[in-house]
Amino acid sequence: MLSRTASSLYWIGRYIERAEFTTRLVEATIRLAALGGHAHVEQAWLSALSVVRAPPLSVSREGLGARRYLTLSEDNPSSIRSCIVAARDNARAARTALTREVWEAINRAWLMIHARASPGGVQGTLNLVEELKAELRGFEGALARMLRNEGYWFMRLGSMIERGDATARLLDVKYYLLLPEGQEVGGKLDRDQWTTILQIVSAKTAYRHVYREALRPWLVADMLILRRELPRSLAWTAEETVTLLGEFGARSGRQGPADRLARQRLSTLQGLEIGAIFRAGLHEWLHAYIRDNNAIGAAIANQFRFG
C-alpha cells in the first residue's frame, strides 16, 4: 500500500473518532449544564472547552459560543465539522481502499454538517449531535464489516491512538480542573460531573455492572484506565494497538519502534493498580500517558513512512 494511502486511512480513523467523541462531549455538557443556574452553565462549558484544549472563550447563558466552537467552527481543527471535512478529504484520497459503505457513511455525515451555519438553540444542538452520532455509528458498523486487511488496520490504529488521547484528557480535566472552588467533593455537582464523564464514554450502565455500588471517583478512574472490558478504557486501547500492529508484523514479517513502544505501554498498564496511580499523582500519570500515546502515534507515522 502506498504511504499516502496509509496516511489517509490512519487519519480517517483519527478524525472520525475525534468527531464522535466531541458529539458525546457536547451532548453530555448540555445535559450537565441544564442541572444548574448560569454559573453552573458557564463551568460546564468551560470544562468541555478544557478537554479539547480550546483558547479562552467567553461563555453565554446558553453556551452558544462554546457550542458553536465545538460543533461548527472552521477555526477549531477539532470541531465536529472540521473533523468530518478532514475525514472526507482523506476518504476521497483513499477511495479505492474503502468499501462503498464506509465512504457513504462519511459522506452522509459531511452532507449533514458542511453547510450548517449555526448549531441553533440548545435543543437544536442536541438534535444535531444525535443525528451525527447516528451517522458516525454507521461508519463504525461499515468498518466492522470490512475485510481485515491493511485498510481496516490503519483506520483502527488511528481510532485507538485518538481514543486513548481523548479518554486521558477527559479524566485529567475532571480531576484537575472541573470542580469549582467552594464546591464539595462528593457533593451533588461533583456526582453530576462524574456521571457526565461516564455518559461521554458510554459507560454509565457498564459501571453498575462492573462495580455494583454507588459512584466512587476512584472506581471511575479505575474503569477508564485499567478495565480492559471497557472499549474506551486506556487498557483496552493499548491492548488493541498492540494487536493491530501485530497484524502488520504478521503480514510483513517485520516490526519496528511502534511495536516496541506499544508493547512496553501495555506491559506497564497490566502491572498497575489504581491505588499506585493515585499515590504517584493521577494528573502526572495521565500527562505521561498522553506523552507516550503521542510518541506511539509518531512512531506509527515513521514506521509506515507517512510522517
N, C-alpha and C positions, 0 to 999 in steps of 0.2 A: 504494500500500500504506500502511495506517495505520502511524504511527510506533511504536505499541506492539507491533504485529505484527513490524515490522522489528527492534525491540529484542529481542523474544523469540527470533527466528530467529538473530540475531547471537550471543546468549548461549547458545543451544543449541550452536552451533559451538564456542564457547569452553569450555563446561563438559564437553562430550564429549571434546574434545582434551585437556583437563586430566586427566580421569579416565583416558584411555588412556595418557597419559604416566606417571601415577602407578602404574598397573598394571605398566608396564615397569620403573619405578624400584624398586618393591617386589621384583619377581622378580629383577632383577639384583643387588640388595643382598643378598637371601637367598643367592644363589649366591656372591657375593663373601665374605660372612660365613662361609660353610662352609669357606673355604680356610685358616682360621687358628684360634687359640685365642680366649679370652674378650676380650682386649684388641683383637684383630682384629675380633671381632663388634661390640664397642662402637663402634670407629672407623667401621666400615662404616655402622652405623645412624645415628650422629651426622652423618655426611656426607650421608646421604639426607635427614635432617631439615633440614640446612642448605639443601639445594636448594629445599625448599618453604618456607623461612623460618619454621620451627616455633619455638615458645618453648622454653626449656630443659626437657629431659625426661631422666629417668634411664633408662638402657638396661640391661635384664636380660640374663642369659646368652644367651637365645634371642631377645632383642629384642622381646618380646611387646608392651610398651607402645608402642614405635615402630611395630610392625606394625599395632596397633590404631589408633593415631593416623592413620596414612596410609591405612588401608583403610576403617574403620567409624566413626571418631569424629564425633559430631554437633557437637562443639566446634571441629572443624577445618573451615573452609569449603572447604578444598581436598582433603579426604579423598575417596576414591573414592565412598563413599556420598553425601556432601554434593553432589558434582558431579552424580551421576546423578539424585538427587532434584531438584536445581535444573533440570537439563536437562528432566526430565519435566514439571515445573511450567510451564516455558516452552513445551514442546511442547503441553501442554493449551491454553495461551493462544493458540497459533498453529496449532491443529489443522487449520484449513481450508487453510493454506498448505503443509501437509506431505502427502507420499504416505502411503498406508497402511503401506508397507514401512518408511519412516523411523520412523513412530510406533511400530510394533510392535517394531522393534529397540531403541528407547529403553525401551519398556515392559518388554520381556523382561529387560533389564539391571536395571531397577528391581525387578522381581519377585524377581530372584535375590538382591538385596542389602539391600532396605529393612528387612526384619525380622531380619536376621542380627545375633546378639548378640556373637559373638566370631569372630575370624579363625581360631581353633584353633591347633594347633601349627604348626611350620614347614612340614611337608608339607601340612597343611590350608590354610595361607595360599597356598602355591604352587598348589594345586588351585583355590582361589577365584579367584586372579588369572588363571589360564589360562582358566577359564570366562568370566570377564568380558572378557578380551581377545577371545575368540571372538565374544561378543555385540557388542562395540564395533567389531570388523571388519565385522560385519553391518550396523552403522549406516553405515560408510564405503561398503560396497557398495550399500546402498539409496540413499545420497546420490549416488553416481556415476551411478545410473540415473534421477535426477530430471531433469525439464525444466530447461534452462538459462535460468532466469528470476530474478526478484528474490529469491525464497525461497532458491534454491540459492546465489546470490551472497552473500547475507547470512550464511548458515551457513558458507560457505567463508571469508569475511572473518574471522569470529570465530575459526575454526580457525587461520588464518595469524597473527593477532595473538598468540594464545595459544602457538602453536608457536615463534614467534620468541623470546618471553619465556622459555619453558622451556629451549630449547637454549642460549641465552646464559647462563642461571643455572647450568645443569648444567656447562658448560665453565668458568665462573668459579669454581665450588666446587672443581673438580678442581685448577685452577692455584693457587688462593689459600688453600684450607683443607684439602684432603683428606689429603695425605701427612703422617703423624705425625712429630714431631721424632725425630731419630735414625735414621730410615729413609733408605735410599739412593735418591737419584734415579736411575732406571734399574734399580733392583733389582726383585726378584720382586713385592713388594707394589705398587710403582709400575706395573709392567707389568700386573698383575692389575686395577688400578684403571682403567687406560686401556682395557683390553679390556672392562671393565664399561660404560664410557662408550659404546663402540661398540655394545654389546648393547642399551643403553637406546634408542638412536636407530636400531636395526635396520641397522647399517652395518658389522658385522664382516666379512662377505663382501665388501661393496662396497669396503672399504678395500683388501683384497688385489687386487681387480680394478683399482682406480684407480692404486695406487702400486707394487704388485708388489715390495714389500720388507718387511723386519721393521717392527714397530710403532715409530713415532717420534712423540713427543708433538707436535712442531710440525706434523707431517703430519696428525695427528688434528685439530688446531686448524684447519689449512688446509681440511680436508674439511668440518668442521662450520660454518665461517664462509663460505668462498669458493667451494666447489664446487657450482655450480647443478645438477649431475646428481643430487645427494642431496636427496630431498624434505623432509628435516628440517634442511637447512642454512639459515643465515641468508640467504644469497644467493638460494636458491630461494624462501623465504617472502617475501622482499622483492619479488622479481620477480612472484610470484603475486598479491601485494597490489596492485601497480600494475595488473596485468591485470584483476583483479576490479573495481577502482574504475573502470577504463576501460570496462567493460561497462555500468556505471550511467551513465557520461557519454555513451556512445553511445546509450543508451536515452532519456535526458532532454535531451541537448544541453548539459548544464551540468556544470561541475566546480567543486571547491571546495578549501579548505585541505588536506583529507586527501589529495587527489590530488597537490598540490604537495609536501607533506611526504614522501609515499611515493616520488615520482619522485626527489626530492632524495636520499633514503636509498639508493635503488637506484643512482643515478649515483655516489655516494660509494663504495659497495661494489665496483662494477665497475672503479673505478680503483685498487683496493688490491691489495697482495700481502702474504703473511703475515709476511715479514720486517719490513716497515714497521710492522705492528701490534705485533709484539713489541718493536721498538725504542721505540715510543711508550709501551708498557706495556699488556699484554693485559688486566689487571684494569681499568684505567682505560677502555680502549676498550670492553670489554663493558658496563661500567656506563653509559657514554654511549649505547651501542646500546639498552640496556634503557630508558633515559630517552626516547630517540627513539621507540622502539616504543610506550611508554605515551602519548606525545604524539600519535602517529598514531591509536591507539585512541580517545583523547579527541576528536580531530578528526573521526573517523568518526561518533562519537555525536552531536556537534554538527551535523555536516553533514546527517545524516539525521534530526535532531531527536528522538533518543531518549536524550540525555544526562541 
